[in-house]
């Protein structure tokens, strides 16, 4: 269904704002997702403070061309949505998790990371990065492992001497 010129201008303005302000933008193809699954996806995005906007590809291209971002948009087939946010990893991680939950019916097709266009493969690898809390826990485990090993060895030596 065609949308009015004023509606198109409003969407383009919103997209320009997203391209200017968001730290990470993920382009996702969602044409195989049911409306119920899409509603669940939107709920997850709200919970994770990730914006989710469905827009026509021509409007996305127009807003991108008006932005300060360099490069060429990836080939976008089917219905396209943008997941965006101020967190560097959250939009990619949420879309990656939802892609797995929806059996790859939601597909990451590319994105913008650190003001540069990235390919589908790069955005998928960004999506695989765990949350910051998990990274902190993993780092602490790496730091703790040598001390724990030393304590274990000293404990065994003390047992053999006793």
SULMOMO-V136561 format. One record per backbone hydrogen bond with DSSP energy under -0.5 kcal/mol. NH is the residue of the N-H (numbers start at 1). CO is the residue of the C=O. E is the energy in kcal/mol with one decimal. If there is no record, write none. Layout:
nh-><NH;NH>
co-><CO;CO>
e-><E;E>
This chain:
nh-><8;9;10;11;12;13;14;15;16;17;18;19;20;21;22;23;24;25;26;27;28;28;29;30;30;32;33;38;39;40;41;42;43;44;45;46;47;48;49;50;51;53;55;60;61;62;63;64;65;66;67;67;77;81;82;83;84;85;91;93;94;95;96;97;98;99;100;101;102;103;104;105;107;107;109;110;111;112;113;114;116;117;118;123;124;125;126;127;128;129;135;136;137;138;139;140;141;142;143;144;145;146;147;148;149;150;151;152;153;154;155;156;157;158;159;160;161;162>
co-><4;5;6;7;8;9;10;11;12;13;14;15;16;17;18;85;85;112;83;110;26;81;107;28;79;105;30;34;35;36;37;38;39;40;41;42;43;44;46;45;84;82;80;56;57;58;59;60;61;62;63;64;75;28;53;26;51;24;87;89;90;91;92;93;94;95;96;97;98;100;99;102;29;105;27;27;118;25;116;23;113;70;111;119;120;121;122;123;124;126;131;132;133;134;135;136;137;138;139;140;141;142;143;144;145;146;147;148;149;150;151;152;153;154;155;156;157;158>
e-><-2.4;-2.6;-2.0;-2.4;-2.7;-2.2;-2.1;-2.7;-2.6;-2.0;-2.1;-2.9;-2.0;-2.5;-2.3;-1.7;-1.5;-2.5;-3.2;-2.5;-0.6;-2.6;-3.2;-0.5;-1.8;-0.8;-1.8;-2.3;-2.1;-1.9;-2.5;-2.4;-1.9;-2.2;-2.3;-2.3;-2.3;-2.1;-1.2;-3.2;-3.0;-2.6;-1.3;-2.1;-2.7;-2.2;-2.5;-2.5;-2.8;-1.5;-0.6;-1.1;-0.6;-2.4;-3.1;-2.4;-1.9;-1.4;-0.6;-2.9;-2.9;-2.1;-2.5;-2.7;-2.5;-2.1;-1.8;-2.4;-2.0;-1.4;-3.3;-1.5;-2.6;-0.5;-3.1;-0.9;-1.7;-2.9;-2.7;-1.1;-0.8;-0.7;-3.0;-2.3;-2.2;-2.1;-2.0;-2.1;-0.9;-1.4;-2.0;-2.4;-2.1;-2.5;-2.3;-2.5;-2.1;-1.9;-2.2;-2.6;-1.8;-0.6;-0.6;-2.6;-2.4;-2.4;-2.4;-2.0;-2.3;-2.6;-2.1;-2.0;-2.3;-2.3;-1.8;-2.1;-1.9;-1.3>
